[in-house]
Amino acid sequence: MRLSDLFAPTLAVATSAAVATGCVSGPDLQEFKQAPRQLVLEDYFLGKTTAYGVFEDRFGKVRRSFKVDITGTVEDNVLTLDERFIYDDGERDTRVWTIDILGGGEYRGTAGDVPDYAEGKVIGNAFNWKYKVDLKVGDSIWNVGFDDWMYLLEDGVLINRAYVTRFGIRIGEVTIAFQK
């Protein structure tokens, strides 16, 4: 089962609850201006990184867990992340991000299943990254939104909380812990 298979059962419920849910928004990046640590993506992800994550549906039920082995390289102001996923059911998947380092804490990137550019900004120890992903669900392709919030903590731990939406309605969340 792919991560995209988990979204199918939640659509009907999420759509029927549309009136009761609002848009998902995270904190204001400016809140992290004086953070004790400074996140620099190209430094953090250079080399090998391991991550562990879970996908929860909109009701908080864990639907899937996974491990990701990431190899990061930087060349000519481009960060490339080769992500190798291993899901709890044994399935494997790969995503390769190509991320332009724009300066001033700003980034723009793409991957094979990301139809437009992902855009993000770092302030202090926090990074907000927004993008759409085309996921195969059954015989169709769903375009879902990701609003990722990453926070650099002590000891090289980076926590990522991604809010997943379709048609502006939250259908789930992904939580990932990265360790250098």
Number of C-alpha atoms within 10 A of each C-alpha: 12 15 17 15 14 18 25 14 11 16 18 11 13 23 17 10 13 14 9 9 13 11 10 12 9 12 10 10 16 11 11 18 14 11 13 11 15 17 20 16 18 19 12 18 21 17 14 15 17 16 20 18 19 19 22 20 21 20 12 10 12 14 14 18 18 19 20 22 17 23 17 20 17 18 8 7 12 18 22 23 24 18 20 17 19 17 20 13 11 9 12 15 12 14 15 17 20 18 23 20 18 12 9 9 15 17 22 19 20 20 17 13 15 19 13 14 15 20 16 19 18 24 21 20 20 27 23 23 19 17 19 21 20 16 18 17 15 10 6 9 12 17 17 21 22 22 20 20 22 21 21 22 15 9 8 11 15 20 20 21 19 22 23 25 23 18 14 15 23 25 26 24 22 19 18 20 18 22 16 14
